[in-house]
């Protein structure tokens, strides 16, 4: 588990500076984990994007999400349960729902930084 987190940090260009793995055998079955994390960032005040420079005619650019991400899974589970937990449910493109849900979350740091750099932001 920690190896995957470390790989994500490397991909995002950030440091893994600490953490812990709690052992709670009275709460979780063998092989089950509860994982929580957070990110801390620092930015120079002059680099903050507060919306003050937004003007008529500016363009808003969106990046497609790779999935529901962390908080979206509560809703996904509820929908999946109401559908009777179909193991073979296929999405558009022939991808099975279970495979789509188990796919790693895409990290958006590098594309966003590249976009900001290319537009002088």
C-alpha positions in Angstrom: 0.0 0.0 0.0 2.7 2.5 1.0 4.6 1.6 -2.2 1.6 2.7 -4.3 1.4 6.0 -2.3 5.1 6.5 -2.9 4.7 5.9 -6.6 1.9 8.5 -6.7 4.0 11.0 -4.9 6.8 10.4 -7.4 4.4 10.8 -10.3 3.0 14.1 -8.9 6.5 15.4 -8.1 5.9 15.7 -4.4 7.5 14.3 -1.3 6.1 11.6 1.0 7.1 13.0 4.3 5.4 10.8 6.8 2.5 8.6 7.8 1.5 5.5 9.7 -0.3 2.2 9.3 -2.6 1.6 12.2 -3.2 -2.0 13.2 -6.7 -2.5 14.6 -7.5 -6.2 14.5 -10.7 -5.6 16.4 -11.9 -3.3 13.6 -10.6 -4.9 10.4 -10.3 -8.4 9.1 -6.8 -9.7 8.0 -5.8 -8.0 4.8 -8.2 -5.1 5.2 -7.0 -1.5 5.6 -8.4 1.9 6.2 -6.3 4.5 4.4 -6.4 8.2 4.8 -4.1 10.9 3.5 -3.7 14.5 2.9 -1.6 17.0 1.0 0.0 20.2 2.1 1.1 22.8 -0.4 2.9 26.1 -0.3 2.8 28.9 -2.9 4.2 32.3 -3.1 1.5 35.0 -2.5 2.3 36.5 -5.9 1.5 33.2 -7.6 -2.0 32.7 -6.0 -4.9 32.5 -8.5 -7.7 34.2 -6.7 -10.0 35.1 -9.6 -9.3 38.8 -9.4 -7.8 38.9 -12.9 -10.7 37.0 -14.5 -12.3 39.0 -17.3 -15.0 38.7 -19.9 -13.7 36.6 -22.8 -11.5 34.4 -20.7 -11.7 30.7 -21.4 -12.3 28.0 -18.8 -10.5 24.8 -19.6 -11.8 21.5 -18.1 -10.0 18.2 -17.9 -12.0 15.0 -18.0 -12.1 13.0 -14.8 -10.7 9.5 -14.8 -13.4 8.3 -12.4 -15.4 9.1 -9.3 -12.3 9.6 -7.1 -12.4 9.4 -3.3 -15.8 11.0 -2.2 -17.6 9.7 -5.3 -17.4 6.1 -4.2 -20.2 6.5 -1.6 -22.6 7.3 -4.4 -21.2 4.6 -6.7 -21.7 2.0 -4.0 -25.3 3.0 -3.4 -26.1 2.9 -7.1 -24.3 -0.5 -7.4 -26.2 -1.9 -4.5 -29.5 -0.8 -5.8 -28.7 -2.4 -9.2 -28.2 -5.7 -7.4 -24.4 -5.7 -7.6 -24.1 -7.0 -11.2 -20.6 -8.4 -11.5 -20.6 -8.3 -15.3 -22.0 -4.8 -15.8 -20.3 -3.2 -18.8 -19.9 0.5 -19.4 -19.5 2.3 -22.7 -16.5 0.9 -24.6 -16.9 -2.6 -23.2 -15.1 -1.8 -19.9 -16.5 -3.7 -16.9 -17.7 -1.6 -14.1 -15.6 -3.4 -11.5 -12.4 -2.8 -13.6 -13.2 0.9 -14.0 -13.7 1.2 -10.3 -10.4 -0.5 -9.5 -8.4 1.6 -11.9 -5.9 4.0 -10.2 -7.0 7.6 -9.8 -5.4 9.8 -12.4 -3.2 12.5 -10.9 -3.7 15.9 -12.5 -0.7 17.8 -11.1 1.6 17.6 -14.2 -1.1 18.4 -16.8 -2.3 21.4 -14.8 1.2 22.7 -14.2 2.0 22.3 -17.9 -1.2 24.1 -18.8 -0.4 27.0 -16.4 3.2 27.2 -17.8 2.1 27.2 -21.4 -0.3 30.1 -20.8 2.0 32.2 -18.7 0.0 31.7 -15.6 
